[in-house]
């Protein structure tokens, strides 16, 4: 998964539902200041950093990824669920410096709805982004319990961590017990305090799966898990980090086997309705 692990705590979030028609519409949340500049240097590794103080630094990110972050939900899990838009959406890259009026700490779930709302406002104002969602037939995986007696695997437990408040996007020290999210990298996941829809999102975004994952476990609440497997794909040598087949893929259990043996869960391929984010309109950014 490479550098995208930097964003796990950010994109593990559900977009808040819109207010009812009869309710007063809230004022759109916006950054206090924001500058946007094209970055033509293709050797720069894209990076997205934000601080609880409200400072946001985005380097060499394609607009496609910014849209994916800003409009993300547990239902939009893979790049294939975002369709439409011009070809430059993935090729043109941008630097953004922004400052929020106030902090960007997470709420009681450890997520920052304020940051997402401000980023959406910025994209809609400066890039003229317009999107909508639809349900479409798609190839998906269904996440369910593997055992008929509903017993769980040895590395999946109900979490004692229910208070997930804290700075969004900040990796806490290894000895800290107060965090909710994902640690680890290719072939190892340490999960704490995540819901099953969150875990389904984690699985879907891994190259070994690569398609939407629907949670049908019936398990509520928050969960801790450890998952160790041999990834089917690893980051390639090219600049954009596109995956290549892992030459050591046969050296241990793949993700599907590890899910069954370690968590007592399984992924079953199906055709089902999945949410798709449609990009209706976008423009290159307006001058500052």
C-alpha positions, 0 to 999 in steps of 0.5 A: 500500500506504500505511501497511502498508509499515511492517509488511513486515518483520514480516509476511514470516515463516512461523509455526514448526511445532508440536513433535511430540506426543512432544516436551516442550511449551515454555512459552508466550512472553508479554509481561512487561506489557501493557495494552489499551484501546479507541480510539474515535477513527476519525481516528487512523491505525493504527500498529504499532511495536516496538523491539529493546529489547522495547517494543511500541506499537500504536495504533488497530489493529483486532483483525482486523489484529492477528490477521493479523499474529500468525498470518501466514505466507507462505501467508496473504497476503490479507485474503480468506484470513481468515474468520469472527468478528464484525463488530466485528473490523474496526471496533473499534480498540485501543491496546496497550502491551507490554514483552517480557522481553528483546530482539526482535531478528530471528533469522538470517532477520531475523524475530522469532519471539519477537514473533509468539509473544508477540502470539499469546499476548496475543490468546489470553489477553485476546481469547480468540482461537481459530483454525485453518487449512484448504485451500480452493478459491480464485482464485489467481495462479501465479508462474512463469518467463516465458521458456522458456529460464529466463533471468531479467529484467534486474532480478532477481539472486541475492542476495549478502545471506544474513545477514539478522539485525538489528532487526525492523521497523527501516528501515535507512539508504539506504546500508546493505547489510546488510538483507533485506526491501522498500523502496519504495511504490506503484509501486516495489519494491526487494527484497533478500535475499528468497526467492521465497515472500516475493516471492510474498507481496509481490505478493499484498498489493499492490492490483494483484493482491489474491489469493493468489500461489503460487510455482511458479518453482522458484527457491531461495535469496534474491533481489534485485529492482527493480520499477517499475510504474504501480499499478492502484489508489491509496489513497483519500481516506477515513480507512481508506485504501481503494483507488480506481482510479488515474486515471494507470493507463495512463501506464506498465506495470502490475505484470503487464507489469513482472514480465515485462519487468523480472524475467522472471516472470509471474502466471497466473490459476488455481483452486487450493487455498489456505490459509485462516485460520478465526477460531473464537472471539473476545471483546472484551478482558478488563479489565486 
